[in-house]
């Protein structure tokens, strides 16, 4: 059963399905969808929660199957979350997910979280089993042309609005330009506006003052420093973001999004796409195109693959999971990922032997 994110609230009011699959590459919308399902589950008596993060070839799928069959110690009903950040459960995982769907009961509600899936994954037997067994939500990024309307809708939900006519449209366009490509950043700016100003109409000057009043260490400038190979500046900014109370999840997401975009563009280049088309397919726009154009040609696909894998591990760490080869503290894990990315970027400016040494470091750290 396919439902759109904007249909989810009405769907949950009518009753819960035993399984929800949320997939896509827009973190804010995925997070909000999962939060809504969790809230509805708690209201329906699913008081105990278990989370399984699928990572690596040796993941214990038997533990997932057993958890779904075991009686809860603390509640009559339990919520089970299965997170597959790589999007590929593997052969064993594919079979386990299909068996899992066959044994769903009324006392267990399941949320399966996945990244954006390609055509082959959407046609797989395991995804078909998930889709048949419950409700499936696909969360897509808000396109640039739709972003002003999305911002206006969110403002309306918190009792605020822009002026009518051209002044209001300019305010929305300015807002959209500032946060383009990052709904998490847009969400934070909207929350800031709700705190700074009362309900009612917002002027362009008010929106401009609020959106431009950002922390001295900006997340976007931090990732630019990484892509430019500015080691000292990037590490200083990372420490500054931590000191100013920035969320480690947001810092990780911003860097991971750039690493994933580099990998998508690299894959497109390797299939013969020209660089401008590769960047367009990777959804890299504006000023970031110039950064990518400088660094991308020197980054091989295998290095980017290991950086994306490392970013996936780091994603679990900043959300409270552990990994034997990584620091347990989220900001220390972020620092390790940043150093790996910086060394990979720096290798594009050096001779081949040094570049090979950096690749070995990435392999070891990932």
Number of C-alpha atoms within 10 A of each C-alpha: 13 13 12 13 18 11 10 15 13 9 15 15 9 8 11 16 17 18 24 25 24 23 22 18 16 19 19 17 21 22 15 12 20 20 12 15 22 20 12 17 24 16 10 12 14 20 16 17 18 13 15 18 14 21 19 12 11 8 15 14 19 11 11 20 16 11 16 21 15 10 14 16 9 9 13 13 22 26 23 21 22 18 21 19 20 17 17 16 22 12 11 14 19 18 14 18 22 17 14 20 20 12 10 16 13 9 17 23 24 25 22 20 21 21 20 17 17 9 7 8 14 13 11 11 14 23 19 13 17 21 19 13 20 19 21 22 23 21 21 16 16 17 11 14 10 11 22 22 16 18 20 17 14 17 21 15 10 15 13 19 20 20 16 9 8 9 13 18 17 15 21 24 18 17 23 22 14 16 18 19 21 20 20 18 18 22 15 13 21 22 14 15 21 15 10 11 14 12 15 14 17 18 14 19 10 14 21 15 11 17 19 11 11 11 12 11 18 16 22 15 14 23 23 19 19 25 25 17 22 15 19 11 14 23 18 13 20 23 14 17 21 15 10 11 9 16 13 18 17 16 21 24 20 18 23 23 17 20 23 18 21 25 24 20 28 25 18 19 19 13 10 10 15 12 18 14 14 22 24 13 14 19 13 20 13 9 9 14 15 11 15 21 13 13 19 21 13 17 19 16 18 14 22 24 21 20 27 24 22 23 25 19 23 31 21 19 22 22 11 11 16 16 13 6 10 19 16 16 13 22 22 15 23 24 18 17 24 23 18 24 26 21 20 28 24 22 22 20 13 11 9 11 10 14 20 14 14 22 23 12 14 24 17 10 15 20
